[in-house]
Amino acid sequence: MTRLLHELGFHYLIGETRHIYAESEGNVAFRSAYLSKNLANRANIPGNNGSVRLGVDRPEVYLDESLCNVNHVSEKICRGAIITGGFVGNSIRVRNSTLKRGIDGEGDYHGNFNAELFERWFEDLCQTLQRIGGCNIYMDGAAYHKRDIRKSPRKSWLKADTQEWLGKNLGMVFSPNAAIDTLIQLVEF
């Protein structure tokens, strides 16, 4: 893994100890699949005088605000050694991250940046990227990168609310006497 990351131009800097789950079987498999897909997009591009340089078949767009936040710390930080390209035009939004939650009205990166703001920004980005053509977009698992617009029932919901949700959203038929655990299994199915 280390050799592959070095070949891709990434190097680990000194940082804090990684969480125990970072090397779990699932994370290792996910990282392997991610790197395989990322490598599949790499291409050898002929240069001057018969030289070859590493490039990409499709442009890659990385969505990660922490690359620009000098106060965002982590013990082990992986950064690209070679950067080609640049920022996507009209994609940078600068926010005052020293303000408390909700003071600036539009929100900031530390707690006020929410799914609604991200989706508005992402729609603008996608319109800009349409002019470029097909791209590979990479983003982390930040809470505001994903939201469930159709909230699924949880065990804490009232039984009547869960039954209403099942009928309205899934059109499911179930026994009115069914236990809440049975109804939750229907939701998860």
N, C-alpha and C positions, 0 to 999 in steps of 0.2 A: 504494500500500500504506500509506504513512504517513498519508494523508488518511483512509483507511478506519479505521485503528487509532485515530486521534484522534476520529473520529465515534463509535466504540465506547467511548470514554472511556479509552483507554490512551495513556500517554505514556512515551517512553524517558527514562531517567535516565542520567547520565554513568556509564560503565563501561568495562571493558577491551575491547580489539579483538576482534571476532568471529572465530571460526575460519573458515578459507578455505572449508570445506564448507557453512557456514551459508547461503551464497547459491548453492549448486549447483543445477542445473536440477531435480533430483529434490526437493530441499528446498523450492524456490520453488513447485513444483507442489503438493507436500503442504500447504504453508502456505496456498496459494490455496484448495485443496479444503476445508481445515479452516475457514478464514474463511467460505467460502460456506455450509457446513453450519451454522456458528455463527450467521451472519446469518439463515438460514432460520428459526431458532428465535426471532428477535426479533419483537416485536409492538408496535404503537403502542397504548398503553392510555389511554383517555379519562380525563382528570382533572377537577378542579373548574373551573367557569367556561369550559368549552370547551378547556382546555389538554390537551396530549397529552404523555405521558412514555413513554420507551422501557422495555419490559419483556420478559419471555420467555413463550413459549407453554408450555414444559415447564421445570420447575425444573432448574437446572444445578448439578452437584456436581463440584467440582474437588478432585482428590487430589494435593496437593503440600505436603509437610511443610516445604519450604524457605521458604514464605511466613511461617512462624512462627519460623524460626531466624535470630536477629539476626546470628549469626556466619557465615552462609552467604553468601559474597561472589561476585559476578560483576561484570564490568566494565559490561555493559549489562543492566539489569534492567527488565523491563516490568511495570508494576503497574497495576491498574485504578484509575482516578480516582474512579469512582463505584461504591460497593459497596452492593447491596441484599441483604437476606436476612441470613444469619448462619451459624453453625456448625450442622451437623446434630447433634441431641441425642445424647449418649452416644458421640460419635465421636472425641473428643480423647483421645489417649494421650500422656502426658508422660513422656519418658525423659531420663535424665541423659546428655547427649552428651559429658561430660568424662571418663567412665569409659573404661578401656581395654577392648578387645574381650573379651567373655565374662565380665567381672567381675560384672555385676549379674544374671547368670543368665537374664534374659529377653531381653537384647539392647538395643542402642540404634540410633539412626539412622546412626551412623558405623561401618558394617561389621558390626554384629551384628544389624541388622534384616534378616531373611531372608524368603524366599518363604512359608515355613510361618507365620511370625508375621503377615505381610501378609494371607495368605489367611484366617486366623482373624479378623483385624480386619475384613477386607472382607466376610466372611459376616455379621458383626454389623451392619455398616453397611447391607448389603442388606436385612436383616430390618427395620431401622429405616426404610429408604426405601420398603419395601412399603406402609407406612401412609400415605406421602405420595402414592404413585401413580407413574406413569411419570416418569422423570428421564433427563436426559442426563448421563452420567458421563465426565469427562475425567481422564486420568492421563498422566504422562510415561513415558518408556521406562526407568525404573529397573530394574536387574537383578532385584530382588525382586518386581516387578510381573508377571513372567513366568517360567515355568520349564517345562521339557520333562519331563513325568513318564514318558514313554516315550523314553528317550535313543536317538537315531538313531546308527547307525554312522558313524564317521569313517574317514578313510584310515589313521589310526594303529591302528585295531582289527585284531586278528588276523583272517585270512581265515575261519577256522572260526567265530569269533564273529559275523562279519557274515553268514555263510551261515545260522547258527542264527537270528539276528534276523529275516532275510528270511522264513524258513520259518514262524517262530512268529508274527510280527506282521503280515505281509502275505500269507502263504500263497502266496508266489511260487515258481514253478518256474524253476530255472536250472541250467545245466551245472555239475557239480561241479568241472570244470576251468576255470571262468570266472576271469579275472583280477580282482584286488581293485578295479581301476578300473571294470570292468564292473559289479561288484556295487554299488559306490557309486553308479553311474549309476542302477541299479534303485531304490536307496533314495531318490534325489532325484527320480525320476520320479513 
